[in-house]
Amino acid sequence: MVNFSLTPNGDFCIVSAQIGLLSTYLIRFSAIWAELPFWLPVNRPATFFQGGGAQDPARNLVKSVKTTMQLFLEQLLNGIAMGSIYSLVTLGLALVYGILRILHVAHAALYTVGAYMGLLFFNLTGSLILGFLGSMACCSFLGVLIERFVYYPLLVYPPYVPLIGSIAVMLAIEEICRLVAGPYILTFPAHLPFPELHFGGIQISSTLLAVYSITAGVLLFLWYVTTRTELGLAMRATSQDLSIADAMGINSHFIVSVTFIIGSSVAAIAGILVGIYYNQVYPTMGAVPAYKTLALIVVGGMGSVPGAVIASLLLGVAETILIGYANIPLPRDALAFIAMIGVLMWRSEGLLGSR
């Protein structure tokens, strides 16, 4: 503790040498405070003292703070990217459940097929745009086939019967991919035509920027279709009650097929983005998303597309920050189910679900 004494002439005198050391550090801090990046909320005083060297504790402390903040922001950006990819995969699952009330587990297999087909069309044409379009077309066709020949005949049975059929379809597609493309990891050497951004020592790669932009575009398109078009009105009516929608003259079979086309196309986009992001495509790449997306639609609210998107973004950020940055000793894939248990205990209908 620092003690002060009052001299006879009324002045305070310092009796501890620590005050001098502290004032020296404060002066050195003010000298380098202006070097902090622009994203730190500080007022930068003018530099009035040039001191300290490589072993200066004050300068080393500030550099350590800067490095820690940069690392945190980089991990945060990576978490938003992962959450964006999760949201693309979860969208189709939420759309299908919202209309048919079945768990479309085979959606993860479409995500895998999308990555393989995108890689195939890219290798054949050298165009990433044609890779996206070809992959979306193939996955849309496959999604409609699953709906017509697997789900539609099983709708008369209890919900667990279509679920079992969906799991069987997913495993079958995984094995077909393994037999056709091989059990090995394939590289996806594509470069997304987006620039790199640098600010305050933080670098946003072209791949991250592509993930942000494409996800935002898909979400805006889906919002416009579902809220500003007659097709979206029919989709919402069918999701509320399929039989009444039929009675009102809505072609529910067509609406269901369109829903599968949209969801499967988005799954294809997600598969290509993941393949490019990690530079690898393999037959079982949909295994983890298959059960993780189930937890996400429960957390967001069964059938709620906005809830699924919010839950996906939160999970991506939580996984990256808590596991990658804070080094919490938990399996990365366990966070989704921990969140699901917590939400079910606190709010059983999910974040944005309705009772």
N, C-alpha and C positions, 0 to 999 in steps of 0.2 A: 504494500500500500504506500502511496505517496503522501507524505506529511508536509504541511505548510506551517510556518510560524510567522507571527506578526512582529516586525521590528519596531523599535520605539518611534521611528519617523513615519509609520503607517504603511510601509511597503511590504508586499509579500515576497519572500525569498524562497527559492527552491532548495530543498534540503536533500533531494534524491537525484542521483545522476541519471536515472531512467527517463526523466523529463527531457533531458537533452537528447538522448538517443531517440525518443519518440518524436521530437520535433524534427530531427534529421530525416527520419523516415517519412514524415508528412511532407517535407519539402521535396524529397525525391519522388514521392507519389505524384505531387502536383506537376513535377517536371515531365512525367511520362503519361499522365492521365489523358492527354490529348491524343495519344497514340491508340486509344481503344477504338474498336470498330464502330461504325455508325449505328449499329442495331442495339448497342447498349444504351439504356436510358440515363445518360449522365450529362451534366453540363461541363464542358471542357474549359478550364481556365487557361489563360495564356501561359506558355512555358517560360518560367523566369529563372530556372536553375538547371544547368546541364551538369549532371553528376552521375556517379555510379558506373560500374563496369559489368563484366560478364558475371561476376560473383555477387552482384548487388542483390540482397534479399528482396528489396522492394520491387525492383524491376522483374526479378524472377517470379514473384508472386503475381504480378499483373499479367505476365506472359502465361502463367499457369491458368489464370482465370480466363484469359482469352482462348487458350487452347481447349479448355473444358467447355466453354460456351459454343465454340465452333463444332466440337464433336457432338454436343447435344443437339444442335440445330441440324447437323448432317443426319444424325439418327432419326430426328423428327421427320425430316423430308423423306427418308427411306421408309419410315413407318406409314406416312401418308400414301406413298406409292404402293406398299403392300396392301393397305386398306382399300385402295382404289381397285386393285386386282381382285381382292376378295369380294368387293361389291359387284364387279362384273360377273363373277361366277355365281354369286348368290341371287342376282336379279332374276335369272331364269327360273330358279327353284321357287322363289317367292311368287312369280307370276303364275306358274303352273299350279302351285298350291292354292293360290287365291281363286282360281276358277274351278279346278277339278277336286280340290281337297285331298290330293294324294301327294306323297313325298317322292319327288322325281329324283331319286338317287342316281339314275342313269345319266343325269345332266352332267355329272363329273366325267363320264366317259365321252360325252360330246366335247367337253373341254379338251380331253386328250386327243380325240380325232381332229379337232380344230388345229391343234399344234402340228400334228403330222401332215395334215392336208396343206396347211400354210407353208410348211417346209417343202413339201413336194412341189407345189405350184411355184414357189420362189426358185427352187433349183431348176425347174423346167423353163421358166420364162425370164428369170433374173429380175422380175418386178415384184416389189413388196406389195404394191397396191393390188395386182392380180392375185398375189398370194392371199391377201385378206378376202377379196371378193370370192375367189374359188373356194376357200375354206368355209366361208359363211354359207355359200350355196350348198355345199356338201353336207354341212352340219344341219342346215335347215331341212334338207330332204330326209336325212336320217332321223331328225326329231319328229317329223310328221309320220314317218313309218312307225316309230316307237309308239306314238299316240294312237295311230289307227289300228295297229295289229297287236299291241301289248296292253295298253291302258284301256282303250275303249271297250274291248270284250270283258275286262275285269271290273268295270265300274259297278256291276250289279252285285259284286261280292263285298264283304267287309273291307275296310281300308288297308288292313295288313296284307291282303292278297295282292293288290297292285304294288305294295311296297316290296314284297318278296319277288314279284316279277321284275321290278325295277332293279333290284340288286342283281338278279340273274343276268339281266341285259348288260349291266355295267361290267360284270366279270367276263361275260362272253366277249364284249367289245375289247376289253383289255387283252384277252388272250388272242383275239384276231390281230390286234396291233402287234403283239409279240411275235406271232407267226409270220406276219407279212413283212414288218420292218426290222425284225430281229430284237433280241433282248438287250441290246447295247444302247448306250446313250449316244444320241446323234447331236451334233452341234448345229446351231442355227445362226450362221455368220451373216446376219443382216444388219444393216445400219439404218436406223430410223431417221428420216430427213428433218431433224429438229436441231436447233443450235444449242450450244452450251452456254450457260449463264454463270457469271461470277459476280459476287457482291460480298463485301466485308470478309473476304477470305473463305467464303462458302462457295462451293462449286456444285451446280445443278447440271448433271450430265444430260445429253440428248435423250437417252433412254428414259430417265425420270421425267423429263419434260414431256416426252411423248405419252407416257402413262397418264400424267395429269391431264393433258389436252384431250386424249382419246376418251378417257373416262368421263370428263366433263361434257364432251360432245355427245356421248351415248346417253348420259343422264338427261341432258337437255332435250335430246330427240325423244326419249321415252316420255318425259314430262309433257312435251308438246302433243305427242300422239294420244296420250291417255287423258289429257285435260282439254284439248282444243279441237278435237276431230270427232266425227260421228263414229269412227272405228273405236276410239277410246271410250266414248259413251256406251257403245255396245259391249265393250270389254268389261266395263264397270258394272253394267246391268247383269251380264252373265256371271260375274264373280259374286254378285249378291244372291241370285237365285237362278240357276240354269233353266229349270222347268218353266218358271214364270217368264223368263226371257224368250223361251220358245213360244209361249202362248201369246206374247206381244209381237210376234212376227220376226224376231231376231234369229238369224241362222247361227245357232249356237255351235254347230259342228265347224262351221267356217271360222268362227271367232276362236275356238279352241285351237284349230290348226294355225291360225295367225299368231296366237300366243306362243305356240311351240316354235314357230319360225323365228319370232323375235328373240325368245330366250335362247334358242340354239345358236343364232347368229352372234349374240353377245358372248356366249360361251366360247365360240370360235375365236372371237377377238381376244378374249382373255387368255386362251391357250397360246395364241401367237405371241402376245405380249410377254407372257411368262417364259416362253421358249427363247425369245430374244433377250429378255432381262437376265436370265441365268445362262444363256447360251447352251441349252441342253433340252432335248426332247426324249422321253423314254416311256415305255408302255404303262407304267404304274404312276405316272405323274398326277393322275386324278384321284388316287387313293386317299390322300390326306384331305384334299378339298371335299371329297364325298361326305365325310362325317363332320368336317369343320363347318361346312355350309348349313348342315342340319342344325347345329348349335346356334349359328348366326340368325337363322330365320326364327328360332325360338326366342332369342334375346331381343331381336327387333320387333317381334310380334308376328304371329302366324299369318301369312298372306299380305303383310304390310311391306310394300316396296320401299317407302322412305325409311321405315324402321330397319329393314335389312341393310340399306346403304349406310345408315348411321352406325349400326352395330359393326359392320365390316370395317369402317374407318377407325372406330374406336379400338377394335381388336388389332388392326395393323399397327397402330401407334403404340398400344400397350405392349405387344410382343416385342417391338423394336426397342422401346425405351426400357422396359422392365427387364427383359432378358438380355438384349444386346448391349445396353448402356449401363444399367444399374447392376447387372450380373446377379439377378435374383436366382437362387438355385432351384428353378422349376423347369420342367420340360416345356419347350416353346409351344407345342401343340396342346398343352393342358389348359392354357389360359381360356380358350374358347369354352371349354366345359365348366371351368370354375365360374366364368361369367354367367353361363346358362343356369348353373345351380343357384347362384346368387340372385339372378333375376326371377327365377321361379319361386324363390322363397320370399322375395320382396314384392314383386309385381308379376303374378302368374300369367297375365296376358301379354307380357313383353313391354318393350319401351313405348311403342306406338300402336300396340294392338288394342282391340276393343273386346269387352266382355261379351 
